[in-house]
Structures are given as structure tokens and as C-alpha cells.
């Protein structure tokens, strides 16, 4: 089983070398400049070298093991769960009898399996762990990340009434538009009905939220509190069509009185009465008005 792909391994090695060189040079020069104010410049150079090389080595180690840290982050809930169960079993076996150990194990396993509410809660959180890995498979298989092969960082997941909600942080090379065209494939990979994605932050386009839907809660039958109040045997009356109002009856509303202003008769100018609107004098040419 390949834990770290060859492309990611080569990219991390190249980035680690560059990080070592840059960190060693920058920290070494800064340390030498500061030390030159107190000691001889040649001694300051040796001091800068003694400080810059270990700092560059630490940066190299962090960049080099980043792919391993990312894998550990993907499996961190499962690792913590396994460590907790193993530590609990060892403590029970070391400090209690076998009968008490079996009773505790039976209670821890049997109560969630027997109580429907706890069983559904355990199944919902189990699907959250599964969906995180299924999304990682989607990013690695058919969603192109970037040239170095680094995948988006899958942060956390929690159950919702319809499925799961997962927060992710995109790396350079991906955007929301790239994921919206592949939601049907993501739903298939997550064994879900549909999948939705949207931005989880207004100020950061790389922070997204996936909503994995497995069921439709709006189709459930919702009880009404009026069921116990209404008598199902009470007779129903049908309202005649003649009593159904067809217009508004507002006798108390006084309609406003609208007064139309009186137009004054047209006055003559130089003894000539102006022509009425829409008419033209005999001497006018209609083409002048067109």
C-alpha cells in the first residue's frame, strides 16, 4: 500500500532542500549582522553559520515530513480511538478481574447497540469518519489538485439531519468552480444521494463546506398538536357558493372627492385665436412637423 505517492515524495524533497538553503542563509546572515556589533566580524560569521545551519535543518525536517504529518492528520480520529480503546482494555485487564472486564466491555458495546438513539448517533459519527476518507479519494483520483500533487486539507466533519457536513481547505490549483462540476461523482464516491459545496467564509475562497445528503427529511410525516383537539366525528358544513364574497365591501371607507380644475378659455394673440391641439392651420405644411 502506497502511503505517500512518488510525485509527492519528490516534491517534498525538493521543497525541503530549498527551505533549508533559504532558512540557513537568511538566519545566518541576520545572526552574523547582529553578532558583528559585539564581536569581531570573522567571529560573527562563524556565529551566524552556527545558528543558521541548525535552523535550516529544523525547517528542512518540517517540510520533509509534512506529507507524513498530513497522512497522520487524515487518520487522527481513528488513531486516537484505537489508542483509547487499547489503553482502556489494558487498564481494565491490569487492575480488575476478567469478569469485571467482560461486564464493562458488554456495557460499552451493548448499550449503544441496544438503544436506538445511541446506535444512530454512533452510526452518524462513523459515517463522518468514512466521508473524510472518501473525499480524500475523490481529490486524489479524479480532481486535479496541482502540479506538486498536494491534496486539499480535510479539516473536520460532523453529522447533520440529512447526512454529513465536512469542512475543507483548498490548496493552490483548485477553486469552488472546479468542484461544482464534479458533485455527482463525489456523491457516488461518498455513497450518498447528492452532494453540495459552498463557501464557508466570506473573506477566504479556499475555505469550503461540503454537505453530503443521504436522506430527505422533508418527506417525513409531521404530527400536529391539533390532532387531539379536533373531533374526527364532528360534522362538516359546506359553505354555499352564494355566500362566498366576490368583492370587497367597505361601507366605512369614504371615497375621496376629486376636483377637476376648470380650464380657462384660450385668449387671442394679435386678434388671432390659437388653433386647437391636434389641428394645424391651412397654411402649414405637414412635412414641417414630421
C-alpha positions in Angstrom: 0.0 0.0 0.0 1.4 3.4 -1.0 1.2 5.8 1.8 3.0 8.7 0.1 2.9 8.9 -3.7 6.2 9.2 -5.6 5.3 12.6 -7.1 4.5 14.0 -3.6 7.7 12.4 -2.2 9.9 14.1 -4.9 8.1 17.4 -4.5 8.6 17.4 -0.7 12.3 16.6 -1.1 12.8 19.5 -3.5 10.9 21.9 -1.3 12.9 20.7 1.8 16.2 21.4 0.1 15.1 24.9 -0.9 13.7 25.6 2.5 17.0 24.5 4.1 19.1 26.8 1.9 16.9 29.8 2.3 16.4 29.5 6.0 20.1 28.8 6.7 21.3 31.8 4.6 18.7 34.3 5.9 19.1 33.3 9.6 22.9 33.0 9.3 23.3 36.5 7.8 20.9 38.1 10.3 22.7 36.4 13.2 26.1 37.5 11.8 25.0 41.1 11.4 23.7 41.2 15.0 26.8 39.5 16.4 29.1 41.9 14.5 28.1 44.6 16.8 29.6 42.8 19.8 32.4 40.6 18.4 34.9 40.6 15.5 33.3 40.2 12.0 35.0 36.9 11.4 33.8 35.5 14.7 30.3 36.9 13.8 30.4 34.9 10.6 31.2 31.7 12.4 28.4 32.5 14.9 25.9 33.1 12.0 26.9 29.8 10.5 26.4 28.0 13.9 22.9 29.5 14.2 21.8 29.3 10.5 22.6 25.6 9.8 20.6 24.2 12.7 17.7 26.5 11.9 17.8 25.4 8.3 17.9 21.7 9.4 14.8 22.2 11.5 13.0 23.8 8.6 14.1 21.0 6.3 12.8 18.4 8.7 9.4 20.1 9.0 9.0 20.4 5.2 10.3 16.9 4.6 7.9 15.2 7.0 4.9 17.3 6.1 3.4 14.6 3.8 3.6 12.1 6.7 2.0 14.7 9.1 -0.8 15.1 6.6 -1.4 11.4 6.5 -1.4 11.3 10.2 -4.0 14.1 10.3 -6.2 12.2 7.9 -6.2 9.2 10.2 -6.0 11.1 13.5 -9.6 10.3 14.7 -9.1 6.6 14.1 -5.7 6.6 15.7 -7.0 8.4 18.8 -10.0 6.0 19.0 -7.8 2.9 18.7 -5.3 4.2 21.2 -8.1 5.0 23.7 -9.7 1.5 23.3 -6.4 -0.2 23.6 -5.4 1.8 26.7 -8.7 1.2 28.3 -8.5 -2.5 27.7 -5.0 -2.7 29.2 -6.0 -0.7 32.2 -9.1 -2.9 32.8 -7.1 -6.1 32.4 -4.4 -4.9 34.7 -6.5 -3.6 37.6 -9.7 -5.6 37.5 -10.7 -9.2 37.2 -11.7 -10.8 34.0 -15.4 -10.8 35.0 -15.4 -7.1 35.6 -13.6 -6.6 32.3 -16.2 -8.5 30.4 -19.0 -6.7 32.1 -17.5 -3.3 31.2 -17.0 -4.4 27.6 -20.5 -5.7 27.4 -21.9 -2.4 28.7 -19.7 -0.3 26.4 -20.6 -2.3 23.3 -24.1 -3.5 24.2 -25.7 -0.2 25.3 -25.0 1.7 22.1 -26.1 -1.3 20.1 -29.3 -1.8 22.0 -30.5 1.8 22.5 -31.8 3.2 19.1 -30.8 6.8 19.9 -27.2 5.9 20.8 -27.0 3.5 17.9 -28.0 6.2 15.4 -25.5 8.6 16.9 -22.6 6.1 16.6 -23.5 5.3 13.0 -23.7 9.0 12.2 -20.2 9.7 13.6 -18.9 6.6 11.8 -20.2 8.0 8.5 -18.4 11.2 9.3 -15.1 9.4 9.5 -15.8 7.4 6.3 -16.8 10.6 4.4 -13.5 12.3 5.2 -11.6 9.4 3.6 -14.0 9.2 0.6 -13.4 12.9 -0.1 -9.7 12.3 0.0 -10.1 9.5 -2.5 -12.1 11.9 -4.8 -9.4 14.6 -4.7 -6.7 12.0 -5.4 -8.4 10.1 -8.2 -10.4 12.5 -10.4 -10.0 16.0 -9.1 -6.7 17.6 -10.2 -5.0 19.4 -7.3 -1.8 21.0 -8.6 1.5 20.1 -10.2 3.1 19.1 -6.9 0.3 16.6 -6.1 -0.6 18.1 -2.8 -4.3 17.5 -1.9 -6.7 19.8 -0.1 -6.6 19.7 3.7 -9.8 18.0 5.0 -10.4 19.6 8.4 -13.4 18.2 10.2 -16.8 16.6 9.8 -20.0 16.4 11.8 -23.4 14.7 11.4 -26.4 16.6 10.2 -30.1 15.6 10.0 -29.7 14.7 6.3 -26.1 13.4 6.3 -22.7 14.9 7.0 -21.0 18.3 6.8 -17.3 18.4 6.0 -15.0 21.5 6.0 -12.0 21.6 3.7 -9.2 24.0 2.9 -8.2 24.1 -0.8 -4.6 24.3 -1.9 -3.5 26.4 -4.9 -4.8 24.9 -8.1 -8.4 24.3 -7.1 -11.5 26.5 -6.7 -15.1 26.3 -6.0 -16.0 26.1 -9.7 -13.8 23.1 -10.2 -15.7 21.2 -7.5 -19.2 22.2 -8.6 -18.9 20.3 -11.9 -18.0 17.1 -10.1 -20.6 16.9 -7.4 -22.3 13.9 -8.9 -19.1 11.9 -8.9 -18.4 13.0 -5.3 -21.9 11.8 -4.3 -21.2 8.4 -5.8 -17.9 8.1 -4.1 -19.4 9.0 -0.7 -22.3 6.5 -1.2 -24.8 9.4 -0.9 -27.8 10.8 -2.7 -26.5 14.2 -3.5 -23.6 16.5 -2.6 -23.4 20.2 -2.2 -20.5 22.6 -1.8 -20.4 26.3 -0.9 -18.0 28.8 0.7 -17.6 28.6 4.4 -16.1 32.1 4.7 -16.8 35.3 3.0 -13.2 36.5 3.2 -11.4 33.3 2.2 -12.3 31.5 -1.0 -10.2 28.4 -0.1 -12.3 27.6 3.0 -15.3 25.5 1.7 -18.1 23.4 3.2 -19.4 20.1 1.8 -22.9 18.9 2.6 -23.4 15.2 1.9 -27.1 14.3 1.8 -28.2 10.7 2.3 -31.9 11.1 3.1 -34.7 13.6 2.7 -36.2 14.7 6.0 -38.9 16.9 4.4 -40.9 13.8 3.3 -41.4 12.6 6.9 -44.9 12.8 8.5 -45.0 15.6 11.0 -47.5 15.4 13.8 -49.8 18.3 14.5 -50.9 19.5 18.0 -54.4 20.0 16.7 -55.0 16.2 16.3 -56.0 15.8 19.9 -58.2 18.9 19.9 -60.3 18.3 16.8 -63.0 15.7 17.0 -62.9 13.5 13.9 -66.6 12.7 14.2 -67.7 16.3 14.2 -70.0 17.1 11.2 -68.6 19.4 8.5 -70.6 22.1 6.8 -70.2 23.1 3.2 -70.4 26.8 2.6 -72.9 27.7 -0.3 -71.5 29.4 -3.3 -73.9 32.3 -2.9 -72.3 33.3 0.4 -68.8 33.4 -0.9 -67.8 37.1 -1.2 -66.7 38.1 -4.7 -65.7 41.7 -4.0 -64.7 43.9 -1.1 -67.5 45.6 0.9 -66.1 48.6 2.6 -69.0 50.9 3.7 -67.0 52.7 6.3 -64.4 53.9 3.9 -65.1 57.3 2.5 -64.1 57.7 -1.1 -62.1 60.9 -1.7 -63.7 63.6 -3.8 -61.5 64.5 -6.7 -62.0 68.1 -8.1 -61.0 68.6 -11.7 -59.6 72.1 -12.3 -61.5 74.3 -14.7 -59.6 75.3 -17.8 -59.7 78.9 -18.8 -60.8 79.8 -22.3 -58.0 80.5 -24.8 -57.1 84.1 -25.3 -56.4 85.7 -28.7 -52.9 86.9 -29.7 -53.0 89.8 -32.1 -56.6 89.1 -32.8 -55.9 85.5 -33.9 -57.3 82.7 -31.8 -54.7 79.9 -31.4 -55.6 76.6 -33.1 -56.8 73.6 -31.0 -54.4 70.9 -30.1 -54.0 68.3 -32.8 -55.0 70.6 -35.6 -52.9 72.7 -38.0 -53.6 75.9 -39.8 -54.4 75.8 -43.5 -51.1 77.4 -44.4 -48.9 74.9 -42.5 -47.1 72.1 -44.3 -47.5 68.8 -42.5 -44.0 67.8 -43.6 -42.6 70.6 -41.4 -43.9 68.8 -38.3 -42.7 65.4 -39.2 
